Amino acid sequence: MKTPAPESFEGQVLALLPSLRRYSRSLARSDADGEDLLQDCVEKVLARRGQWRGLNLRGWVLTIMTNLYRNGRRGRARDALVELDAAGDIAAPEPPADPLERARLDNALNSLSEEHRAVLMLVVIEGYTYSEVAASLDIPIGTVMSRLSRARQRVAERLKADNVITLRRPK
């Protein structure tokens, strides 16, 4: 299969895939669901390429992904359960370098609302500017700054709180 030219629409979408993958995983809070969201987003982007106005592809694609996530969230049950017998063939993920630190960070990020987590991930991890995030999420720039500030504060508080170990006093 031939790789698309970098200046073509498909080439530009292809260049966005690593960033889109990280964002989809942060929204979905799961690698598997993030991959599904990414695939749905790319499918929709390619199907609707005629609607793109040629100004900001990254912002347009992020808006599509965010809307797909929100619509999917509304449409399905909060948490799907799998019977223990049916889950026997599922492979265990590779353990992180420091499982406790990774778990603390995951818990802190997952404690955020989806709006706060999306802004935090786009600004801190993806490196988008406030104005780019505001445009892609269709919110005012002041709201981006407010959500980012609150998200950083909540993550810091959560990590700080999780770092306390209470010890029993000897009798």
Summary of the structure (lengths in Angstrom):
residues: 171
radius of gyration: 19.1
end to end distance: 72.6
largest distance: 74.5
contacts: 420
relative contact order: 0.11
helix: 68%
strand: 0%
